Structure formats: C-alpha cells, structure tokens
Amino acid sequence: MAPEAWGHGMAAIRIWYQSYVDEAHGRTYWDRLRAHLAALADTGTEIDIHGIAPHDSYPHRVMEWRCAREMMVNAVTAEKQGCDAFIVGHFQDAGLHEARSMVDIPVLGLGETTMLHACTLAQRLALVTFKPAYIPWFRQQVARYRLDGRISGIHAVDVPGAFYNAALESAAANGPLYDHFRAAVEPLVRDGAEAIIPTGGGPMMVLSGLGRVQEAPVLDGTAITLKAAEMAVKLKRATGLGASRVGEFTKAPPHVVEEFITHPKGL
C-alpha cells in the first residue's frame, strides 16, 4: 500500500457536493452546510458545493428527474475537473445509479448511504419526512435498495416551517423544533423503530442535534455521506476498489454519455 493512499501523507481529496437547491434560494442552508461539512472533513479534504438552477422547488417526480439530469451531467464534469468523489446531497437520490454508471469516481447518494449505514446501527429504521408527497418515492427507493424488511415505516411529520427555519438560522432556536419532533417520533420508537432518519439534508443536519429519542439515534446523513465519500476515495487509492461494471452499474460507452450531455431535449 502506497503511504500516500491511506493515513499519514495522504494526498488531498476533492469532493463535489451536489445540492438540489441553488445558493440564491437556499443561502441560509448553504451557509450552515458549508460550516457543517468543513467541521467534519478530514484535513486535506476540499468540498465544493454546487447547486441546480432552476432549483428543486416542488415535490414531484417530474421535478426529481429534471434535476437528476443536471446532476448526472455535473458528475461527468466533476470527474473531468479532477474531483475524487461526487456526493448527491439529496435524499431522494434521483439519478444516483445512472450517474454511477457514467463515471469512475465514487458517487454516493445521501439517501442510500444514510440508510445502508443505519443498518449497522439498528435493525428497524423509521424514515421521517416533512413532505408527505415524497412518501411514494421513498417506498420505491427502499424497495430498490432491498431494505423493505429493515424499514419500520415511512412517516410524515407536520413541523411548522417557522420552527425549522429558525433552527436552521440559529442553534439557539432549536428548542421548539426539537420538542415538536421528539413528540412526533416517540410513538414510532414505542412501535418498534430503532433508529430515526430525517429524509432531507437540512432537516437531518438540524435534527441530529437531538442525538437520540428514547435511545433511538437520530441520524445525520450529511455527516455519514461525507465520511463515506472520504473512505471510498481512500479505498480506491489503496486497493483500486470501485463500482462493479457488470449488471446495473455497467459503464456507459463514451458516445452514449456524450449524446446524453449534448442532446438534452431528445427531440
């Protein structure tokens, strides 16, 4: 193992973090996200946050796939620019597997990575969303990841926007949001949930400050996905480990990728 591949003396890691909002519409979130990622990153890890414009502004699968297309093009751009890993910072993971089949750098999705890591912490996982319209999408996600037997339920929690926005702007305003969320998820724990996963980058970043609800951990998938991306880069450098190129992640031929990028309308 080359000394620069793992541990001391390791070369810098460049990560493209793909948000599904743009800075103009998510400035408070981006400011909080930048600080959060910087505090978590290994020494030498550089993280560039990129948005999508127009941003993801409506909870519908048509919006998901429109944003996914731009994300997939950006994954190709990230690799060409020398990034070492690409994070899809959007819990719904739209386009994740397709992007993974287009590039050779590690591509990690917020939803998939969080759920898979949660399986190392608990047997029964509860997904909690502020947006009920996403519940059918989450059901399909869970099925695709073969996690049906590990999910205790997918639950909508009605959280006042004022509570969430205030907590996003200042940790001093966490109290009302925490109290509201704790009251909503305690029944889920009593019914068998062993870990709680807020299904959104902003909510999980804020709500993970609760730590636990009745001993069930509340997961910060943003932290999990960043550290998983760093590990994926280190493993690739040290061992060559990368995505399978048979089955679902078979690498798309260059001309197919080029057509996808240069013919956006398909008409």
C-alpha positions in Angstrom: 0.0 0.0 0.0 1.4 3.4 -1.0 1.8 5.6 2.0 0.0 8.5 0.3 -3.0 6.3 -0.3 -4.1 5.9 3.2 -3.4 7.6 6.5 -0.5 9.9 7.0 0.8 11.8 4.0 -2.4 11.0 2.0 -3.0 13.3 -1.0 -5.8 15.9 -0.8 -9.3 14.7 -1.5 -11.6 16.9 -3.7 -15.3 16.3 -3.4 -18.1 17.8 -5.5 -21.2 18.1 -3.2 -24.3 18.4 -5.4 -27.2 20.3 -3.7 -30.6 20.3 -5.4 -31.1 23.9 -4.5 -29.1 26.9 -5.6 -27.4 29.4 -3.3 -29.8 32.2 -4.2 -32.8 30.2 -2.9 -31.0 28.3 -0.1 -28.4 30.7 1.2 -29.1 30.0 4.9 -29.0 26.3 4.3 -25.8 26.6 2.2 -24.1 28.7 4.9 -25.0 26.1 7.5 -24.0 23.2 5.2 -20.6 24.8 4.4 -19.8 25.2 8.1 -21.0 21.7 8.9 -19.0 20.0 6.2 -15.9 22.0 7.0 -16.1 20.9 10.6 -16.5 17.2 9.7 -14.0 16.9 6.8 -10.6 15.3 7.2 -7.5 17.6 7.0 -6.8 18.0 3.3 -10.4 17.3 2.1 -11.7 20.1 -0.1 -15.5 20.3 -0.6 -17.2 22.4 -3.3 -20.9 22.8 -3.0 -22.8 23.2 -6.3 -26.5 23.9 -6.9 -29.0 23.3 -9.6 -30.9 26.0 -11.3 -33.8 26.2 -11.5 -33.7 24.6 -8.1 -35.8 21.7 -6.8 -38.9 23.7 -5.9 -41.8 21.3 -5.9 -42.1 17.7 -4.5 -42.9 15.8 -7.7 -41.1 13.0 -9.6 -41.0 15.2 -12.8 -39.0 17.7 -10.8 -36.8 15.0 -9.4 -35.9 13.7 -12.9 -35.3 17.2 -14.3 -32.8 17.9 -11.5 -31.4 14.4 -11.8 -30.4 15.0 -15.4 -28.4 18.1 -14.5 -26.8 16.2 -11.6 -25.7 13.4 -13.9 -24.1 15.9 -16.3 -22.4 17.5 -13.3 -21.0 14.1 -12.2 -19.2 13.9 -15.6 -18.0 17.5 -15.2 -16.7 16.8 -11.7 -14.6 13.8 -12.9 -13.2 15.8 -15.8 -12.2 18.6 -13.4 -10.3 16.2 -11.2 -12.7 15.6 -8.3 -12.1 12.4 -6.4 -15.7 11.8 -5.4 -19.2 13.1 -6.1 -22.0 13.4 -3.5 -25.6 13.6 -4.4 -26.8 15.7 -1.5 -30.4 15.0 -2.0 -32.2 12.2 0.0 -34.3 11.1 -3.0 -31.2 10.0 -4.9 -32.8 10.6 -8.3 -30.3 9.6 -11.0 -27.8 8.1 -8.5 -27.4 4.7 -10.1 -27.3 6.3 -13.6 -24.6 8.7 -12.5 -22.6 5.9 -11.0 -22.6 4.1 -14.4 -21.2 7.2 -16.2 -18.1 8.0 -14.2 -15.3 6.1 -12.4 -15.0 8.3 -9.3 -17.1 7.2 -6.3 -20.7 8.5 -6.5 -22.6 8.4 -3.2 -26.2 9.3 -2.6 -27.5 10.9 0.7 -30.4 8.5 0.9 -28.7 5.3 0.0 -25.6 5.9 2.1 -27.6 7.0 5.2 -29.9 4.0 5.0 -27.1 1.5 4.5 -25.1 2.9 7.4 -28.2 3.0 9.6 -28.4 -0.8 9.1 -25.1 -1.1 11.0 -26.7 0.7 13.9 -30.2 -0.7 14.1 -32.4 -3.4 12.7 -35.6 -1.3 12.2 -35.3 2.1 10.7 -38.0 4.8 10.5 -37.9 7.4 7.7 -39.4 10.7 8.7 -40.4 13.4 6.2 -41.7 16.9 6.4 -43.1 16.5 2.8 -45.8 13.7 2.5 -45.7 14.0 -1.3 -42.4 12.2 -1.3 -43.7 9.1 0.5 -44.4 7.1 -2.7 -40.9 7.9 -3.9 -39.3 6.8 -0.6 -41.2 3.5 -0.9 -39.7 2.9 -4.3 -36.3 3.9 -3.0 -36.5 1.4 -0.1 -37.5 -1.4 -2.5 -34.7 -0.6 -4.9 -32.1 -0.8 -2.1 -33.7 -4.1 -1.0 -34.3 -2.7 2.5 -38.1 -3.4 2.8 -37.5 -5.7 5.7 -35.5 -3.1 7.6 -37.8 -0.1 7.4 -40.4 0.0 10.2 -42.3 2.7 8.4 -42.2 6.0 6.3 -43.9 8.7 8.3 -44.9 12.3 7.6 -44.4 14.7 10.5 -46.1 18.1 10.4 -43.4 20.6 11.5 -44.2 24.3 11.5 -42.0 26.0 8.9 -41.2 28.8 11.4 -39.7 26.2 13.8 -37.5 24.7 11.1 -36.4 28.0 9.5 -35.5 29.5 12.9 -33.4 26.4 13.9 -31.6 26.5 10.5 -30.6 30.1 11.1 -29.5 29.7 14.7 -28.9 26.7 17.0 -30.4 28.9 19.8 -33.8 28.3 18.2 -33.5 24.5 18.3 -35.8 24.1 21.3 -39.2 24.4 19.8 -38.3 22.3 16.8 -36.7 19.6 18.9 -39.7 19.4 21.3 -42.1 19.1 18.3 -40.1 16.5 16.5 -39.5 14.4 19.7 -43.2 14.3 20.5 -43.9 13.2 16.9 -41.4 10.4 16.8 -41.5 9.0 20.3 -44.6 6.9 19.3 -42.6 5.5 16.4 -39.9 4.2 18.8 -42.5 2.7 21.0 -43.9 0.9 18.0 -40.5 -0.6 17.1 -38.4 1.9 15.3 -34.8 1.6 16.5 -33.3 4.5 14.5 -34.8 7.7 13.1 -33.8 9.1 9.7 -35.0 12.6 8.8 -35.3 12.5 5.0 -33.7 15.7 3.9 -30.3 17.4 4.1 -31.4 20.4 6.1 -33.7 18.6 8.5 -31.2 15.8 9.3 -28.4 18.3 9.8 -30.5 20.2 12.3 -32.4 17.4 14.0 -29.4 15.1 14.5 -28.5 17.6 17.3 -31.2 15.7 19.3 -28.8 12.8 19.5 -31.3 10.2 20.5 -35.1 9.9 21.1 -35.7 7.3 23.8 -32.3 5.8 22.9 -33.0 5.6 19.2 -30.3 7.5 17.3 -31.4 10.4 15.0 -29.0 10.2 12.0 -27.2 13.0 10.3 -26.9 11.6 6.8 -24.8 14.5 5.7 -22.0 13.6 8.1 -22.4 9.9 7.2 -22.2 10.5 3.5 -19.2 12.9 3.6 -17.2 10.4 5.7 -18.3 7.5 3.4 -17.1 9.5 0.4 -13.7 10.1 2.0 -13.4 6.4 2.8 -14.4 5.4 -0.7 -11.6 7.6 -2.1 -9.1 6.2 0.3 -10.1 2.6 -0.5 -10.0 3.3 -4.3 -6.5 4.8 -3.9 -5.3 2.0 -1.7 -6.9 -1.0 -3.3 -8.4 0.0 -6.6 -11.9 -0.7 -5.2 -14.7 0.8 -7.4 -18.2 0.2 -8.7 -19.0 -3.1 -10.4 -19.0 -2.9 -14.2 -21.4 -5.8 -14.7 -25.2 -5.5 -14.2 -26.8 -2.3 -13.1 -23.6 -0.2 -13.0 -22.2 -1.3 -16.3 -20.2 1.7 -17.6 -22.0 3.7 -20.3 -19.9 3.9 -23.5 -18.4 7.4 -24.1 -20.6 8.1 -27.1 -23.7 7.3 -25.1 -22.6 9.8 -22.3 -21.8 12.4 -25.0 -25.2 12.0 -26.6 -26.8 12.4 -23.2 -24.9 15.6 -22.5 -25.3 17.2 -25.9 -28.9 16.2 -26.7 -30.9 17.3 -23.7 -34.3 17.6 -25.3 -34.2 14.2 -27.2 -36.4 15.7 -29.9 
